[in-house]
Amino acid sequence: MSNELYDVAIIGGGPAGSSSAYYCAKMGLKTILFEKKAYPRDKPCGGALSHRTLSLLGEKAKQSINCSIDNITIYSPSLKHFINRGNKGYFVIREQFDEAMARDAQEQGVSIFDGEAVLEIKHDSNNDTYTIVTEKRIISANYVILATGVQNNKLIRSLGIRSRWPEGYLAICVNSETEIEQKLLTDLGIKETSLQIFFGVVPKGYGWYFIKKGYINIGIGATWIDIKEDGPKNVYERFVEQLKEMNLIPSDIKLAKAKSYTLVFKKPVKKSVFHKLLLVGDAAGFVSPVTGEGLYYCISGGKFAAEAIYNNKQYGKALKAYQKKWIKDFGKDLSKTGLFLQNFLYKTLRRMELIVNLAIKDDKLADLVGKMIMGILDYGKFLRKVIFRLPVTIIKTLKK
Ligand SMILES: Cc1cc2nc3c(=O)[nH]c(=O)nc-3n(C[C@H](O)[C@H](O)[C@H](O)COP(=O)(O)OP(=O)(O)OC[C@H]3O[C@@H](n4cnc5c(N)ncnc54)[C@H](O)[C@@H]3O)c2cc1C
């Protein structure tokens, strides 16, 4: 057992942790990362990556991208749909992407210990450092970044950060990712990679069908309260049957086992800085309440955390700059306009039907939706542009 001192210890090696580690090391901070599972490790996810995320990634993560997205297709509850092309976005396979992100961090000089859970974090007030305990070692660090994901495990509880998420914060997802021979899809007339959203599959949330290169990803996500009676797995199975009936997946396909997982579907937490310990990614609730996108927010949040630590160590600037930065960059957008859009869009099935129907009639509106999904427009800009567009959309709808 050694007790080496690091500048930063990062707990959790998903995209938030690896991004934090990558940027810490890039700025010359002596960094260590612990991930409790051994790479390659999987995490239930659609794997849609918005274009803006690309510039934040290291080379290996970029190279691990599965494909770009040819089209976005949105279905209404009555299965009317529109297709949008031309807005850039990508698909990743999380097992590959997350390992590549960790290797990018390692290449920058981060010491990575995977298959090694952190059991305890203690603050030593004598020298203002943290002691990090795993089964195999004890190390010390001046700063800690907690990137442990959405689960409120023992560590989060023992640090007094929270014992549970507030009521109504979480959605439940059921998700599978299956390797598929390309020919099986071309036999069904499917030639493009596609991000498909199905409204009406669940009351507040949606079903998704992502067609990647050599993989299909199917899932449903909804607030627990709305889905508990039906049972999330039953809703997922019904959705799979629907896709078969629509000839979007082969009727005799054997899908990979579906897994249930929670998703923050509300807004980021109020407090992300606890003395010299910072929360990033799902642990801080950095997820869109409209689409469930988390990858961009956790990867950019990791960069902001690293910058704040560097500026604190080097120039004595307040660590609270981290919180200010993410609130300004995306936090306000998620918790204000994002939540407004969530409440507006998912209010009733009739509303979802209406919105898709308007976009069917007006390509420009459909394009704005595509830009919002791909993160080209944040929610504030999207809403403003939609409000300006709406009179034209209505005229177009009345004419057709
Ligand atoms: C079904 C589903 C579909 C989604 N689809 C999309 C999508 O298409 N696009 C998108 O952008 N977002 C999507 N999201 C959200 C996205 O998956 C998350 O926002 C993202 O994974 C958050 O990354 P993270 O690093 O914060 O957490 P995670 O990826 O959960 O990583 C946390 C890591 O911490 C480790 N850990 C926990 N405790 C310890 C410990 N004590 N010691 C060491 N390690 C520990 C865990 O093993 C884990 O590997 C989806 C989420 C779900 C549930």
The ligand as an ORCA input file, in Angstrom:
! r2SCAN-3c Opt
* xyz 0 1
  C     -30.900      4.065    -21.626
  C     -30.146      5.342    -21.753
  C     -29.937      5.897    -23.007
  C     -29.168      7.069    -23.143
  N     -28.919      7.539    -24.397
  C     -28.131      8.614    -24.566
  C     -27.776      9.060    -25.865
  O     -28.153      8.465    -26.878
  N     -26.980     10.147    -25.976
  C     -26.513     10.821    -24.873
  O     -25.815     11.833    -25.034
  N     -26.822     10.404    -23.622
  C     -27.595      9.309    -23.437
  N     -27.871      8.854    -22.176
  C     -27.231      9.515    -21.018
  C     -25.780      9.061    -20.892
  O     -25.700      7.663    -20.957
  C     -25.189      9.546    -19.564
  O     -25.461     10.915    -19.426
  C     -23.677      9.319    -19.484
  O     -23.361      7.962    -19.496
  C     -23.117      9.943    -18.200
  O     -21.749      9.656    -18.088
  P     -21.039      9.631    -16.656
  O     -19.611      9.437    -16.939
  O     -21.505     10.753    -15.847
  O     -21.629      8.329    -15.933
  P     -21.457      6.762    -16.325
  O     -21.308      6.609    -17.795
  O     -22.585      6.105    -15.647
  O     -20.096      6.403    -15.629
  C     -19.949      6.352    -14.227
  C     -18.870      5.363    -13.909
  O     -18.519      5.449    -12.524
  C     -18.148      4.167    -12.076
  N     -18.223      4.135    -10.609
  C     -19.315      4.305     -9.828
  N     -18.960      4.215     -8.515
  C     -17.630      3.999     -8.486
  C     -16.692      3.799     -7.434
  N     -17.061      3.804     -6.141
  N     -15.387      3.593     -7.749
  C     -14.982      3.571     -9.049
  N     -15.846      3.730    -10.091
  C     -17.146      3.946     -9.808
  C     -19.179      3.259    -12.753
  O     -18.728      1.917    -12.826
  C     -19.302      3.913    -14.136
  O     -18.461      3.305    -15.093
  C     -28.649      7.706    -22.000
  C     -28.896      7.172    -20.725
  C     -29.633      6.005    -20.604
  C     -29.856      5.417    -19.240
*
